[in-house]
Amino acid sequence: MSSEIIKGLPRFAMAFQPIADTMTGAVFAQEALARGRDGEGAVSVFDKVPQSRRHLFESLCRQRALEAVKEIGLGETRISLNVSPEAVLDPEFGILETIRVARTLGLHERQLILEFTEKQKTADIRAIRDLIIPFRKRGMMVALDDFGAGYNGIQTLLELKPDVVKFDMGLINRIDTCEMQQTLISSLAEACSRLDIIVVAEGVETLPQARMLQSMGIALMQGYLFARPAVGLLPAPAEAVMAKLM
């Protein structure tokens, strides 16, 4: 994108955080996350973007992430890219532009995971589903992010039919001590398994949380327990932590 187009937007970098497979020790994917010049989180960065330019900025974040992983060397690891549902269909700055950038960089759709956030109201989910069918056929995965903290969780799940559901950290934070949370997560995980949907637990910060999730059959986890987001590299999950879980 030209310097004129991005003029007035906040300066930022893309950080990466791994989704760890606690059963095998492998990295399932690396999620790309926007960070400000002084390490501010994505919410703080996006708060500085005018509403009229949000789609453009989202597209720029995805482009920067793809360029970064191409430079670092992605290997066979997937890259997970965040997208708000209302931005997907944007003819100029939507997902078609991101796919074009990925192909230009020599990345295949099977290396991509498209994460739809559930913290924003979903647009025309059927139109989105139809638009991305060709890319899913070529191996691109679709994830429903922040599940349990958004507007249309179950309805969106049924209509989008994602490959991955990421349980929001609000469902995970007391999983090792709260029986109600344990019952809910266990039931949701079982339902996803029956629907052939992969489950990822977000915001995992302690070993007791991780062990409880493993006991429910949830192997894929993301959070500070394993690695903090890092700029300029694709971090590996902490070896000491993985050794205690495998």
C-alpha positions as CSV (number, residue, x, y, z in Angstrom):
1,M,0.0,0.0,0.0
2,S,1.2,3.5,-0.8
3,S,2.5,5.9,1.9
4,E,-0.3,8.2,1.0
5,I,-3.0,5.6,1.7
6,I,-1.6,4.8,5.2
7,K,-0.9,8.4,6.1
8,G,-2.4,9.3,9.4
9,L,-2.7,5.7,10.7
10,P,-0.9,4.7,13.9
11,R,2.5,3.1,13.6
12,F,2.5,-0.5,14.6
13,A,4.3,-3.9,14.3
14,M,3.0,-7.4,14.1
15,A,3.7,-9.8,17.0
16,F,3.1,-13.6,17.0
17,Q,1.9,-16.0,19.6
18,P,1.9,-19.7,19.3
19,I,-1.0,-22.1,19.7
20,A,0.6,-25.1,21.3
21,D,-0.4,-28.7,21.0
22,T,0.2,-29.9,24.5
23,M,0.0,-33.6,23.6
24,T,2.6,-33.6,20.8
25,G,4.7,-30.5,21.6
26,A,4.1,-29.1,18.1
27,V,2.9,-25.6,17.2
28,F,-0.5,-25.8,15.6
29,A,-0.4,-22.2,14.4
30,Q,1.0,-18.7,15.1
31,E,-1.6,-16.0,15.7
32,A,-0.6,-12.5,14.3
33,L,-1.4,-9.7,16.7
34,A,-1.0,-5.9,16.2
35,R,1.2,-4.1,18.7
36,G,1.9,-0.3,19.1
37,R,5.3,1.4,19.0
38,D,5.6,1.0,22.8
39,G,4.1,-2.5,23.0
40,E,0.5,-1.4,23.3
41,G,-2.1,-4.2,22.7
42,A,-4.3,-4.4,19.6
43,V,-7.3,-2.7,21.3
44,S,-5.2,0.3,22.1
45,V,-3.8,0.4,18.5
46,F,-7.2,0.1,16.9
47,D,-8.7,2.8,19.1
48,K,-6.4,5.3,17.3
49,V,-7.8,4.3,13.9
50,P,-10.8,6.3,12.6
51,Q,-13.9,4.2,12.1
52,S,-14.0,5.0,8.4
53,R,-10.5,3.5,7.9
54,R,-10.8,0.3,10.1
55,H,-11.1,-2.0,7.1
56,L,-8.1,-0.5,5.5
57,F,-6.1,-0.8,8.7
58,E,-7.2,-4.4,9.2
59,S,-6.0,-5.3,5.7
60,L,-2.7,-3.6,6.4
61,C,-2.2,-5.6,9.5
62,R,-2.8,-8.8,7.7
63,Q,-0.5,-7.8,4.9
64,R,2.3,-6.9,7.4
65,A,1.8,-10.2,9.1
66,L,2.1,-12.2,5.9
67,E,5.2,-10.2,4.9
68,A,6.7,-10.8,8.3
69,V,6.2,-14.6,8.3
70,K,7.5,-14.8,4.7
71,E,10.7,-13.0,5.9
72,I,11.1,-15.0,9.1
73,G,10.3,-18.3,7.4
74,L,6.9,-19.9,8.2
75,G,7.8,-23.5,7.3
76,E,4.7,-25.7,7.5
77,T,3.2,-23.8,10.5
78,R,-0.1,-22.1,9.9
79,I,-0.6,-18.3,10.3
80,S,-3.8,-17.1,12.0
81,L,-5.1,-13.8,10.8
82,N,-7.8,-11.8,12.6
83,V,-10.6,-10.2,10.6
84,S,-13.8,-8.6,11.8
85,P,-16.9,-10.1,10.1
86,E,-18.1,-6.8,8.6
87,A,-14.7,-6.3,6.9
88,V,-14.6,-9.7,5.1
89,L,-16.8,-8.6,2.2
90,D,-15.1,-5.2,1.6
91,P,-14.3,-5.2,-2.1
92,E,-11.1,-3.3,-1.7
93,F,-9.8,-4.2,1.7
94,G,-11.5,-7.5,2.5
95,I,-10.3,-11.0,2.5
96,L,-9.9,-11.2,-1.3
97,E,-7.1,-8.7,-1.0
98,T,-5.5,-10.7,1.8
99,I,-5.6,-13.8,-0.3
100,R,-4.1,-11.9,-3.2
101,V,-1.2,-10.7,-1.0
102,A,-0.6,-14.2,0.3
103,R,-0.4,-15.7,-3.2
104,T,1.9,-12.9,-4.3
105,L,4.3,-13.8,-1.4
106,G,4.1,-17.5,-2.4
107,L,2.0,-18.6,0.5
108,H,-0.7,-21.2,0.0
109,E,-4.2,-21.0,1.4
110,R,-3.6,-24.2,3.5
111,Q,-1.1,-22.1,5.5
112,L,-3.8,-19.6,6.5
113,I,-6.4,-19.6,9.3
114,L,-9.0,-16.8,9.2
115,E,-10.1,-15.8,12.7
116,F,-13.5,-14.1,13.0
117,T,-13.9,-12.3,16.2
118,E,-17.1,-12.8,18.2
119,K,-16.7,-9.5,20.1
120,Q,-18.3,-7.7,17.2
121,K,-21.7,-8.2,15.7
122,T,-21.6,-10.5,12.7
123,A,-22.5,-9.2,9.3
124,D,-24.1,-11.3,6.6
125,I,-22.6,-14.6,7.7
126,R,-24.1,-16.6,4.8
127,A,-22.5,-14.2,2.3
128,I,-19.2,-14.6,4.1
129,R,-19.5,-18.3,4.1
130,D,-20.2,-18.4,0.4
131,L,-17.3,-16.0,-0.4
132,I,-14.7,-18.1,1.3
133,I,-15.8,-21.5,0.0
134,P,-13.2,-21.7,-2.8
135,F,-10.4,-20.9,-0.3
136,R,-11.6,-23.4,2.2
137,K,-11.6,-26.0,-0.6
138,R,-7.9,-25.2,-1.1
139,G,-7.1,-25.8,2.6
140,M,-7.7,-22.5,4.3
141,M,-9.2,-22.9,7.8
142,V,-11.8,-20.7,9.5
143,A,-11.8,-20.1,13.2
144,L,-14.4,-18.5,15.5
145,D,-12.5,-16.4,18.0
146,D,-13.6,-15.2,21.4
147,F,-16.3,-17.9,21.6
148,G,-18.3,-17.3,24.8
149,A,-17.7,-13.5,24.9
150,G,-19.6,-12.3,21.8
151,Y,-23.0,-11.7,20.4
152,N,-24.1,-14.7,18.3
153,G,-21.9,-17.6,19.4
154,I,-24.1,-20.6,18.8
155,Q,-25.9,-19.1,15.8
156,T,-22.6,-18.0,14.1
157,L,-21.1,-21.5,14.8
158,L,-24.0,-23.2,13.1
159,E,-24.1,-20.9,10.1
160,L,-20.4,-20.5,9.5
161,K,-19.4,-24.1,10.4
162,P,-15.9,-23.2,11.4
163,D,-12.9,-25.6,11.4
164,V,-11.7,-24.2,14.8
165,V,-13.5,-22.7,17.8
166,K,-11.4,-20.7,20.3
167,F,-12.8,-20.6,23.8
168,D,-12.5,-17.1,25.2
169,M,-10.3,-16.6,28.2
170,G,-13.3,-15.6,30.2
171,L,-14.4,-19.3,30.1
172,I,-11.0,-20.5,31.0
173,N,-9.8,-18.2,33.8
174,R,-11.2,-20.4,36.7
175,I,-11.4,-23.7,34.9
176,D,-9.3,-25.4,37.5
177,T,-11.4,-24.4,40.5
178,C,-15.0,-23.7,39.2
179,E,-17.2,-26.8,38.7
180,M,-19.7,-24.8,36.7
181,Q,-17.0,-23.7,34.2
182,Q,-15.7,-27.3,34.1
183,T,-19.2,-28.6,33.2
184,L,-19.8,-26.0,30.6
185,I,-16.4,-26.3,28.9
186,S,-16.5,-30.1,28.9
187,S,-20.0,-30.1,27.3
188,L,-19.0,-27.5,24.7
189,A,-15.8,-29.4,23.9
190,E,-17.7,-32.7,23.4
191,A,-20.2,-30.9,21.1
192,C,-17.4,-29.5,19.0
193,S,-15.8,-32.9,18.8
194,R,-19.0,-34.4,17.5
195,L,-19.1,-31.7,14.9
196,D,-15.5,-32.3,13.8
197,I,-14.5,-28.8,15.1
198,I,-11.1,-28.3,16.6
199,V,-11.1,-26.6,20.0
200,V,-8.4,-24.1,21.2
201,A,-8.4,-22.7,24.8
202,E,-7.3,-19.1,24.9
203,G,-5.8,-17.2,27.9
204,V,-4.2,-20.2,29.6
205,E,-1.9,-18.9,32.3
206,T,-1.3,-21.7,34.8
207,L,-0.4,-25.4,34.8
208,P,-3.5,-26.3,36.8
209,Q,-5.7,-24.7,34.1
210,A,-3.8,-26.6,31.4
211,R,-4.0,-29.9,33.1
212,M,-7.7,-29.5,33.7
213,L,-8.2,-28.7,30.0
214,Q,-6.2,-31.7,29.0
215,S,-8.4,-33.9,31.2
216,M,-11.3,-32.7,29.1
217,G,-9.6,-33.7,25.9
218,I,-8.5,-30.2,24.9
219,A,-4.9,-30.3,23.7
220,L,-4.6,-27.0,21.8
221,M,-3.9,-24.0,24.1
222,Q,-2.7,-20.4,23.8
223,G,-1.6,-18.0,26.5
224,Y,1.1,-16.5,28.6
225,L,1.8,-19.9,30.2
226,F,3.4,-21.0,26.8
227,A,4.7,-17.7,25.3
228,R,3.9,-14.0,25.2
229,P,3.4,-12.4,21.8
230,A,6.8,-11.5,20.2
231,V,7.7,-9.1,17.4
232,G,10.1,-10.2,14.7
233,L,10.0,-14.0,15.4
234,L,7.7,-16.9,15.7
235,P,8.1,-17.9,19.3
236,A,8.1,-21.6,20.4
237,P,6.1,-22.7,23.5
238,A,8.2,-22.8,26.7
239,E,10.0,-26.1,26.8
240,A,9.8,-26.5,30.6
241,V,6.0,-26.0,30.5
242,M,5.5,-28.5,27.6
243,A,7.7,-31.1,29.4
244,K,5.3,-31.0,32.3
245,L,2.2,-31.5,30.2
246,M,3.4,-34.2,27.7
